[in-house]
């Protein structure tokens, strides 16, 4: 599935899948999504929306850490 139309926006020019990078670093759900949306920003229709999603996951992670 790597590199196909569905996941192309998650794959670097070197063919590395951002989700695989998150797994390699053993990132939790929130942190993985932060990386995913920052890397995807600009590769799909709405760059601002992707960055807002990354920010939302960052805020969720910070809230979780402060509990």
C-alpha distances in whole Angstrom, upper triangle without the diagonal:
4,6,6,9,8,7,9,12,11,11,14,15,15,11,12,10,13,12,12,16,17,17,18,21,21,22,22,21,23,23,19,19,22,20,17,19,21,18,17,20,21,18,18,21,23,23,26,25,22,25,27,24,24,27,27,25,28,31,29,29,32,34,33,34,37,38
4,6,9,8,6,7,10,9,7,10,12,11,8,8,7,10,10,10,13,15,15,16,19,20,20,21,20,22,21,17,18,20,17,15,17,19,15,14,18,19,15,17,20,22,22,25,23,20,23,25,23,22,26,26,24,26,29,28,28,31,33,32,33,36,37
4,7,8,6,5,8,8,6,9,10,10,7,9,8,11,12,13,15,17,18,19,21,22,22,24,22,24,23,19,19,21,18,15,17,18,15,13,17,17,13,14,18,20,20,23,22,20,22,25,23,22,26,27,25,27,30,30,29,32,34,33,34,38,39
4,6,6,6,9,10,9,12,13,14,11,13,11,14,14,15,18,19,20,21,24,24,24,25,23,25,24,21,20,22,20,17,18,20,17,15,18,18,14,14,17,20,20,24,22,20,23,25,23,23,27,27,26,28,31,30,30,34,35,34,36,39,40
4,6,5,8,10,10,13,14,16,13,15,13,15,15,17,19,20,21,23,25,26,25,26,23,24,24,21,20,21,20,16,17,19,16,14,16,16,12,11,14,17,18,21,20,18,21,23,21,22,25,26,25,27,30,29,30,33,34,34,36,38,39
4,6,8,9,10,14,15,17,14,15,12,13,13,15,18,18,19,21,23,23,22,23,20,21,22,18,17,19,18,14,15,17,15,12,15,16,12,11,14,16,17,20,18,16,20,21,19,20,23,23,22,25,27,26,27,30,31,31,33,36,36
4,5,5,7,10,12,14,11,11,8,10,10,12,14,15,16,18,20,20,19,20,18,19,19,15,14,17,15,11,13,15,12,10,13,14,11,11,14,16,16,19,18,15,18,20,18,18,21,22,20,23,25,25,25,28,30,29,30,33,34
4,5,5,8,10,12,9,10,9,10,12,13,15,16,18,19,21,22,21,22,20,21,20,17,16,18,15,12,13,15,12,9,12,12,9,10,13,15,15,19,18,15,18,20,19,18,22,23,22,24,27,27,26,29,31,31,32,35,36
4,6,8,10,13,11,11,9,9,11,13,14,15,17,19,20,21,19,21,19,19,18,15,14,15,13,9,10,11,8,6,9,9,6,7,11,12,12,15,14,11,14,17,15,15,19,20,19,20,23,24,24,26,28,28,29,32,34
4,7,10,11,9,8,6,5,7,10,10,11,13,15,16,17,16,17,16,16,15,12,11,12,10,7,9,10,7,6,10,11,9,10,14,15,14,16,15,12,14,17,15,14,18,19,17,19,22,22,21,24,26,26,27,30,31
4,7,8,6,5,4,6,8,9,10,12,14,15,16,18,17,19,18,19,17,14,14,15,12,10,12,12,9,8,12,13,10,12,16,17,16,19,19,15,17,20,18,17,21,22,20,21,25,25,24,27,29,29,29,32,34
4,5,5,5,6,7,11,11,11,13,15,15,17,19,18,21,20,20,18,16,16,16,13,11,13,12,8,9,12,12,10,13,17,18,16,19,20,16,17,21,20,18,21,23,21,22,26,26,25,27,30,30,30,33,35
4,5,7,10,11,14,14,14,17,19,18,20,22,22,25,24,24,22,19,19,19,16,15,16,15,12,12,14,14,12,15,18,20,18,21,22,19,20,24,23,21,24,26,25,25,29,30,29,31,34,33,34,37,39
4,6,9,11,14,13,12,16,17,16,18,21,21,24,24,25,22,19,20,20,17,16,18,17,13,14,17,17,15,18,22,23,21,24,25,22,22,26,25,23,26,28,26,26,30,31,29,31,34,34,34,37,39
4,6,9,12,11,11,15,16,15,18,20,20,23,22,23,21,18,19,20,16,15,17,17,13,14,17,17,15,17,21,22,21,24,24,21,22,25,24,22,26,27,25,26,30,30,28,31,34,33,33,36,38
4,6,9,7,8,11,12,11,14,16,16,19,19,20,18,15,16,17,13,12,15,15,12,13,16,17,15,17,21,22,20,23,23,19,21,24,22,20,23,25,22,23,27,27,25,28,30,29,29,33,34
4,5,5,7,9,10,11,13,14,14,16,16,17,15,12,13,14,11,9,12,13,10,11,14,16,14,16,19,20,19,21,21,17,18,21,19,17,21,22,19,21,24,24,22,25,28,27,27,31,32
4,5,5,6,9,10,11,12,12,14,13,14,12,9,10,11,7,6,9,10,7,9,12,14,13,15,18,18,17,19,18,14,15,18,16,14,17,18,16,17,21,20,19,22,24,23,24,27,29
4,5,5,6,9,10,10,10,11,11,12,11,7,9,11,8,7,10,12,10,11,14,17,15,16,20,20,18,20,19,15,17,19,16,14,18,18,15,17,20,19,18,21,23,22,22,26,27
4,5,5,6,9,10,10,13,13,15,13,10,12,14,11,10,14,15,13,14,17,20,18,19,23,23,22,24,23,19,20,22,19,17,21,21,18,19,23,22,20,23,25,24,24,28,29
4,5,5,6,9,9,12,13,14,11,9,11,12,9,9,13,13,11,13,16,19,18,20,23,23,21,23,22,18,19,21,19,16,19,20,17,18,21,21,19,21,24,23,22,26,27
4,5,5,6,5,8,9,10,8,5,8,10,7,8,12,12,11,13,16,19,18,20,23,22,20,22,21,17,17,19,16,14,17,17,14,15,18,17,15,18,20,19,19,22,24
4,5,5,6,9,10,12,10,8,11,13,11,11,15,16,15,16,20,22,21,23,26,25,24,25,24,20,21,22,19,17,20,20,17,18,21,19,17,20,22,20,20,24,25
4,5,8,11,13,15,12,10,14,15,12,13,17,17,16,18,21,24,23,24,28,27,25,27,26,22,22,24,22,19,22,23,19,19,23,22,19,22,24,22,22,25,27
4,5,9,12,13,10,9,13,13,11,13,16,16,15,18,20,23,23,25,28,27,25,26,25,21,21,23,20,17,20,21,17,17,20,19,16,18,21,19,18,22,23
4,7,10,11,9,8,12,13,12,13,17,17,17,19,22,25,24,26,29,28,26,27,25,22,22,23,20,18,20,20,16,16,19,18,15,18,20,17,17,21,21
4,7,8,6,5,9,10,9,11,14,15,15,17,19,23,22,23,26,25,23,23,22,19,18,19,17,14,16,16,13,13,16,14,11,14,17,14,14,18,19
4,6,5,6,9,10,11,12,14,16,17,18,20,24,23,24,26,25,23,23,22,19,18,19,16,14,15,15,11,12,14,12,9,13,14,12,12,16,16
4,6,5,6,9,10,10,12,14,15,16,18,22,21,21,24,22,21,21,19,16,16,16,13,12,14,12,9,11,13,10,9,13,14,12,13,17,17
4,5,5,6,9,10,11,12,14,15,16,20,21,21,22,20,19,18,16,14,14,13,10,9,10,9,5,7,9,7,6,10,11,10,11,14,15
4,5,5,6,9,10,11,12,14,16,19,20,20,23,21,19,19,17,14,13,14,12,9,11,11,7,7,10,10,7,10,13,12,12,15,17
4,5,5,6,9,10,11,12,14,18,18,18,21,20,18,18,17,14,14,15,12,10,12,12,9,10,13,12,11,14,16,15,15,19,20
4,5,5,6,8,10,10,12,16,16,16,18,16,15,15,13,10,11,12,8,7,10,10,7,9,12,11,10,14,15,15,16,19,20
4,5,5,6,9,10,11,14,15,16,18,16,14,14,13,9,9,10,8,4,7,8,6,6,10,10,9,12,14,14,15,18,20
4,6,5,6,8,10,14,14,15,18,16,14,15,14,11,10,12,11,7,10,12,10,10,13,14,13,15,18,17,18,21,23
4,6,5,6,9,12,12,13,15,14,13,14,13,9,10,12,10,8,12,13,10,12,15,15,15,17,20,19,20,23,25
4,5,5,6,10,10,10,13,11,9,10,9,5,6,9,7,5,9,10,9,11,14,14,14,17,19,19,20,23,25
4,5,5,9,10,12,14,12,9,10,10,7,6,9,9,6,9,12,11,11,14,15,15,17,19,20,21,23,25
4,6,8,8,11,14,13,10,12,13,9,9,13,12,10,13,15,14,14,18,19,18,20,23,23,23,26,28
4,6,6,7,10,10,8,11,11,7,9,12,11,10,13,15,14,15,19,19,19,22,24,24,25,28,29
4,6,7,9,8,5,7,8,5,6,10,10,9,12,14,14,15,18,19,20,21,23,24,25,27,30
4,6,7,7,5,8,10,8,9,12,13,13,15,17,18,19,21,23,23,25,27,28,29,31,33
4,7,8,7,11,12,10,12,15,14,14,17,19,19,20,23,24,24,27,29,29,30,33,35
4,6,7,10,10,9,12,14,13,14,17,18,19,21,23,24,25,27,28,29,31,33,34
4,6,9,9,9,12,14,14,16,18,19,20,22,23,24,26,28,29,30,32,34,35
4,6,5,7,9,10,11,13,15,16,17,19,20,21,23,25,26,27,29,31,32
4,5,5,6,9,10,11,13,14,16,17,19,20,21,23,24,26,27,29,31
4,5,5,6,9,10,10,12,14,15,16,18,20,21,22,24,26,27,29
4,5,5,6,9,10,10,12,14,15,16,18,20,21,23,24,26,27
4,5,5,6,9,10,11,12,14,15,17,19,20,21,23,25,26
4,5,5,6,9,10,10,12,14,15,16,18,20,21,23,25
4,5,5,6,9,10,10,12,14,15,16,18,20,21,23
4,5,5,6,9,10,11,12,14,15,17,18,20,21
4,5,5,6,9,10,11,12,14,15,17,18,20
4,5,5,6,9,10,10,12,14,15,16,19
4,5,5,6,9,10,11,12,14,15,17
4,5,5,6,9,10,10,12,14,16
4,5,5,6,9,10,11,12,15
4,5,5,6,9,10,11,13
4,6,5,6,9,10,11
4,5,5,6,9,10
4,5,5,6,9
4,5,5,7
4,6,5
4,6
4
